[in-house]
């Protein structure tokens, strides 16, 4: 096994552990992300692809309470923002919105 294979195996193990620890609600989001990444590798997404993905996601989330969805949205937004702050592509501080 060469160095690249060792790194990939380690990353794969870490990914499997992280996915196994996700709450059930996040698994649907993860599957959407994986599908999105696969689609991007094959070709550029068209507007129709984006609409279809949004509709599939809406069907998954249709029964969820609005306050739960809002809390998940804020949490994901905050995670993205904190990653951007760490990468130096966003300014740290309170988020006022657009």
Backbone as CSV, one residue per row, in Angstrom:
resi,resn,N_x,N_y,N_z,CA_x,CA_y,CA_z,C_x,C_y,C_z
1,UNK,0.859,-1.182,0.000,0.000,0.000,0.000,0.898,1.237,0.000
2,UNK,0.698,2.131,-0.958,1.551,3.312,-1.013,0.999,4.426,-0.127
3,UNK,1.730,5.525,-0.055,1.380,6.646,0.835,-0.006,7.223,0.533
4,UNK,-0.327,7.373,-0.746,-1.634,7.932,-1.132,-2.762,7.023,-0.671
5,UNK,-2.605,5.715,-0.825,-3.639,4.782,-0.387,-3.825,4.823,1.123
6,UNK,-2.748,4.990,1.880,-2.844,5.079,3.333,-3.635,6.322,3.725
7,UNK,-3.353,7.448,3.095,-4.087,8.679,3.379,-5.563,8.503,3.033
8,UNK,-5.849,7.931,1.888,-7.241,7.743,1.486,-7.981,6.808,2.428
9,UNK,-7.348,5.736,2.882,-7.980,4.808,3.814,-8.268,5.493,5.144
10,UNK,-7.335,6.290,5.612,-7.527,7.017,6.864,-8.676,8.013,6.740
11,UNK,-8.705,8.718,5.633,-9.777,9.684,5.391,-11.118,8.964,5.282
12,UNK,-11.116,7.840,4.619,-12.348,7.062,4.475,-12.854,6.589,5.843
13,UNK,-11.966,6.067,6.674,-12.367,5.629,8.018,-12.949,6.788,8.818
14,UNK,-12.265,7.924,8.773,-12.732,9.108,9.505,-14.108,9.558,9.009
15,UNK,-14.283,9.518,7.699,-15.569,9.913,7.116,-16.678,8.975,7.555
16,UNK,-16.417,7.673,7.542,-17.422,6.689,7.950,-17.815,6.908,9.411
17,UNK,-16.838,7.169,10.267,-17.134,7.406,11.678,-17.996,8.656,11.836
18,UNK,-17.651,9.725,11.122,-18.424,10.969,11.217,-19.853,10.763,10.722
19,UNK,-20.014,10.064,9.613,-21.353,9.818,9.065,-22.164,8.951,10.022
20,UNK,-21.535,7.961,10.615,-22.244,7.077,11.553,-22.751,7.839,12.771
21,UNK,-22.108,8.933,13.115,-22.504,9.707,14.291,-23.495,10.828,13.979
22,UNK,-23.863,11.000,12.718,-24.806,12.052,12.361,-26.227,11.692,12.807
23,UNK,-27.007,12.702,13.207,-28.428,12.445,13.483,-29.155,12.089,12.182
24,UNK,-30.235,11.355,12.296,-30.979,10.902,11.116,-31.370,12.053,10.199
25,UNK,-31.745,13.197,10.769,-32.167,14.339,9.945,-31.045,14.817,9.041
26,UNK,-29.816,14.728,9.511,-28.683,15.204,8.720,-28.296,14.234,7.613
27,UNK,-28.705,12.980,7.714,-28.354,12.009,6.687,-28.986,12.363,5.343
28,UNK,-30.217,12.863,5.365,-30.865,13.277,4.114,-30.098,14.435,3.479
29,UNK,-29.630,15.358,4.307,-28.843,16.478,3.801,-27.536,15.958,3.211
30,UNK,-26.890,15.031,3.900,-25.631,14.466,3.424,-25.815,13.766,2.079
31,UNK,-26.894,13.022,1.934,-27.155,12.357,0.656,-27.340,13.367,-0.465
32,UNK,-28.005,14.485,-0.174,-28.154,15.541,-1.177,-26.808,16.121,-1.564
33,UNK,-25.936,16.322,-0.580,-24.609,16.865,-0.856,-23.808,15.893,-1.719
34,UNK,-23.863,14.600,-1.384,-23.148,13.591,-2.164,-23.677,13.566,-3.600
35,UNK,-24.982,13.583,-3.754,-25.571,13.605,-5.100,-25.126,14.847,-5.858
36,UNK,-25.094,15.987,-5.178,-24.652,17.235,-5.793,-23.197,17.123,-6.254
37,UNK,-22.325,16.586,-5.397,-20.915,16.443,-5.755,-20.734,15.498,-6.947
38,UNK,-21.477,14.404,-6.955,-21.411,13.476,-8.089,-21.843,14.176,-9.375
39,UNK,-22.914,14.920,-9.289,-23.434,15.610,-10.461,-22.423,16.624,-10.981
40,UNK,-21.764,17.333,-10.083,-20.778,18.327,-10.511,-19.595,17.673,-11.201
41,UNK,-19.217,16.495,-10.759,-18.094,15.806,-11.390,-18.455,15.351,-12.798
42,UNK,-19.700,14.993,-13.017,-20.131,14.521,-14.323,-20.258,15.688,-15.293
43,UNK,-20.941,16.732,-14.884,-21.140,17.899,-15.743,-21.649,19.055,-14.897
44,UNK,-21.718,20.200,-15.497,-22.254,21.370,-14.805,-23.753,21.191,-14.614
45,UNK,-24.244,21.591,-13.450,-25.673,21.483,-13.180,-26.428,22.537,-13.985
46,UNK,-27.532,22.124,-14.534,-28.397,23.067,-15.232,-29.420,23.622,-14.242
47,UNK,-30.123,24.635,-14.651,-31.168,25.198,-13.798,-32.225,24.137,-13.500
48,UNK,-32.513,23.276,-14.452,-33.491,22.209,-14.240,-32.998,21.217,-13.181
49,UNK,-31.700,20.892,-13.198,-31.131,20.005,-12.183,-31.278,20.608,-10.795
50,UNK,-31.015,21.894,-10.688,-31.121,22.583,-9.397,-32.562,22.568,-8.909
51,UNK,-33.506,22.831,-9.817,-34.924,22.802,-9.444,-35.334,21.404,-8.975
52,UNK,-34.907,20.386,-9.684,-35.256,19.017,-9.302,-34.671,18.663,-7.939
53,UNK,-33.425,19.047,-7.698,-32.802,18.773,-6.400,-33.542,19.514,-5.291
54,UNK,-33.936,20.744,-5.555,-34.680,21.524,-4.563,-36.039,20.882,-4.277
55,UNK,-36.678,20.388,-5.307,-37.978,19.720,-5.105,-37.823,18.436,-4.292
56,UNK,-36.775,17.650,-4.589,-36.540,16.428,-3.807,-36.290,16.775,-2.343
57,UNK,-35.510,17.809,-2.118,-35.203,18.229,-0.741,-36.463,18.722,-0.043
58,UNK,-37.315,19.444,-0.760,-38.564,19.954,-0.191,-39.471,18.806,0.231
59,UNK,-39.519,17.739,-0.574,-40.343,16.582,-0.233,-39.840,15.942,1.060
60,UNK,-38.516,15.839,1.199,-37.924,15.249,2.405,-38.268,16.088,3.632
61,UNK,-38.254,17.406,3.480,-38.442,18.307,4.618,-39.889,18.742,4.836
62,UNK,-40.788,18.326,3.979,-42.176,18.800,4.028,-42.825,18.627,5.388
63,UNK,-42.584,17.516,6.048,-43.254,17.248,7.318,-42.560,17.828,8.540
64,UNK,-41.396,18.392,8.360,-40.647,18.912,9.509,-41.259,20.229,9.992
65,UNK,-41.291,20.430,11.305,-41.816,21.695,11.849,-40.956,22.880,11.406
66,UNK,-41.615,24.001,11.165,-40.933,25.203,10.668,-39.819,25.655,11.608
67,UNK,-40.064,25.633,12.917,-39.028,26.089,13.847,-37.810,25.173,13.826
68,UNK,-38.029,23.879,13.605,-36.911,22.943,13.491,-36.098,23.236,12.231
69,UNK,-36.783,23.475,11.125,-36.093,23.800,9.878,-35.305,25.102,10.012
70,UNK,-35.908,26.093,10.641,-35.230,27.366,10.834,-33.987,27.191,11.692
71,UNK,-34.083,26.382,12.730,-32.927,26.131,13.606,-31.820,25.413,12.837
72,UNK,-32.168,24.425,12.014,-31.173,23.722,11.207,-30.521,24.675,10.212
73,UNK,-31.326,25.516,9.594,-30.808,26.475,8.621,-29.807,27.418,9.285
74,UNK,-30.169,27.937,10.470,-29.257,28.834,11.191,-27.973,28.108,11.576
75,UNK,-28.100,26.863,12.025,-26.932,26.086,12.441,-25.982,25.854,11.258
76,UNK,-26.538,25.445,10.133,-25.703,25.217,8.953,-25.067,26.526,8.494
77,UNK,-25.839,27.599,8.499,-25.295,28.907,8.122,-24.161,29.335,9.028
78,UNK,-24.312,29.079,10.308,-23.265,29.446,11.261,-22.012,28.600,11.062
79,UNK,-22.206,27.299,10.765,-21.045,26.440,10.497,-20.295,26.919,9.250
80,UNK,-21.036,27.258,8.211,-20.416,27.750,6.978,-19.675,29.053,7.255
81,UNK,-20.308,29.932,8.010,-19.684,31.227,8.322,-18.423,31.037,9.155
82,UNK,-18.461,30.141,10.137,-17.281,29.936,10.974,-16.138,29.327,10.163
83,UNK,-16.463,28.470,9.199,-15.433,27.937,8.305,-14.849,29.050,7.442
84,UNK,-15.708,29.945,6.978,-15.232,31.065,6.162,-14.355,31.998,6.986
85,UNK,-14.715,32.236,8.235,-13.892,33.064,9.126,-12.525,32.411,9.310
86,UNK,-12.534,31.099,9.554,-11.277,30.368,9.751,-10.412,30.406,8.493
87,UNK,-11.055,30.393,7.326,-10.317,30.430,6.058,-9.922,31.852,5.666
88,UNK,-10.405,32.829,6.422,-10.075,34.215,6.117,-10.901,34.819,4.990
89,UNK,-12.028,34.187,4.673,-12.883,34.703,3.597,-14.137,35.383,4.121
90,UNK,-14.228,35.558,5.440,-15.358,36.265,6.048,-14.837,37.026,7.263
91,UNK,-15.585,38.016,7.663,-15.206,38.839,8.808,-15.877,38.287,10.051
92,UNK,-15.120,38.173,11.123,-15.662,37.662,12.370,-16.535,38.733,13.023
93,UNK,-17.596,38.326,13.684,-18.494,39.249,14.374,-19.926,38.811,14.217
94,UNK,-20.846,39.636,14.702,-22.266,39.305,14.589,-22.695,39.298,13.144
95,UNK,-23.597,38.385,12.847,-24.105,38.240,11.490,-25.419,39.001,11.377
96,UNK,-25.416,40.058,10.636,-26.607,40.905,10.477,-27.479,40.433,9.342
97,UNK,-26.938,39.670,8.415,-27.682,39.236,7.246,-27.408,40.168,6.081
98,UNK,-28.138,39.966,4.987,-27.934,40.788,3.800,-28.711,42.069,3.851
